[in-house]
Amino acid sequence: MVRVPLSPRERQRGERFGALLREARGDRSLVDVAAAAGVSAETLRKIETGRAPTPALFTVAALAHALDISLDDLATACAEDAYGGSQAMSA
């Protein structure tokens, strides 16, 4: 199967998502969060750095659960507003 290349906008969304996860992780180690979510540390590292900008839904759900973030909050924070910027994640 051939993958369609991601658009610059999709790559930017993946980078925003990774930054949100890093922020939510705070002082917790990447290894601890990955283990709590049941994903490899390398997978989480790739997501956080934007090298895996379109993670599977179950991976996103597991990370949200491990970080105690609702999927709605993640989706809202990653969504672009009418001006092309990002929404702030609620605490």
C-alpha positions as CSV (number, residue, x, y, z in Angstrom):
1,M,0.0,0.0,0.0
2,V,1.3,3.4,-1.0
3,R,0.9,6.2,1.5
4,V,-0.2,9.6,0.3
5,P,2.4,12.2,1.6
6,L,1.1,14.4,4.4
7,S,0.4,18.0,3.7
8,P,2.3,20.7,5.5
9,R,-0.8,21.4,7.5
10,E,-1.1,17.8,8.6
11,R,2.5,17.8,9.6
12,Q,2.0,20.9,11.6
13,R,-1.0,19.4,13.3
14,G,1.2,16.4,14.3
15,E,3.8,18.7,15.7
16,R,1.2,20.5,17.8
17,F,-0.2,17.2,19.0
18,G,3.3,16.1,20.1
19,A,3.9,19.4,21.9
20,L,0.7,19.0,23.7
21,L,1.6,15.5,24.9
22,R,5.1,16.7,26.0
23,E,3.4,19.6,27.9
24,A,0.9,17.2,29.5
25,R,3.6,14.8,30.5
26,G,5.3,17.5,32.5
27,D,8.0,16.0,34.8
28,R,6.9,12.4,34.2
29,S,9.5,10.5,32.2
30,L,8.7,9.5,28.6
31,V,9.4,5.8,29.6
32,D,6.9,6.0,32.5
33,V,4.1,7.5,30.4
34,A,4.7,5.1,27.5
35,A,4.6,2.1,29.9
36,A,1.4,3.4,31.5
37,A,-0.2,3.8,28.0
38,G,1.1,0.4,26.8
39,V,3.1,1.8,23.9
40,S,6.8,1.7,23.3
41,A,9.0,4.6,24.4
42,E,10.1,5.0,20.8
43,T,6.5,5.3,19.6
44,L,5.8,8.1,22.2
45,R,9.1,9.8,21.2
46,K,8.1,9.7,17.5
47,I,4.7,11.2,18.3
48,E,6.1,13.9,20.6
49,T,8.7,15.0,18.0
50,G,6.2,15.0,15.1
51,R,7.9,12.1,13.3
52,A,4.7,10.1,13.7
53,P,2.1,12.8,13.0
54,T,-0.9,10.5,12.6
55,P,-0.9,8.0,15.4
56,A,-3.6,5.3,15.6
57,L,-6.8,6.2,17.5
58,F,-6.2,3.5,20.2
59,T,-2.7,4.9,20.7
60,V,-4.0,8.4,21.2
61,A,-6.7,7.1,23.5
62,A,-4.2,5.2,25.6
63,L,-1.9,8.2,25.9
64,A,-4.8,10.5,26.8
65,H,-5.8,8.0,29.6
66,A,-2.2,7.7,30.9
67,L,-1.9,11.5,31.0
68,D,-5.4,12.1,32.4
69,I,-6.5,14.2,29.4
70,S,-9.9,13.9,27.7
71,L,-9.9,13.1,24.0
72,D,-12.2,16.1,23.6
73,D,-9.6,18.4,25.1
74,L,-6.9,16.9,22.9
75,A,-9.0,17.3,19.8
76,T,-9.9,20.9,20.7
77,A,-6.3,21.8,21.3
78,C,-5.2,20.3,18.0
79,A,-8.0,21.9,16.0
80,E,-7.2,25.0,14.0
81,D,-9.3,28.1,14.7
82,A,-10.7,30.2,11.9
83,Y,-7.4,32.2,11.8
84,G,-5.2,29.2,11.3
85,G,-3.8,29.2,14.9
86,S,-4.3,26.6,17.5
87,Q,-6.7,26.5,20.4
88,A,-5.3,26.4,23.9
89,M,-5.8,23.2,25.9
90,S,-7.9,23.6,29.0
91,A,-6.5,22.6,32.3
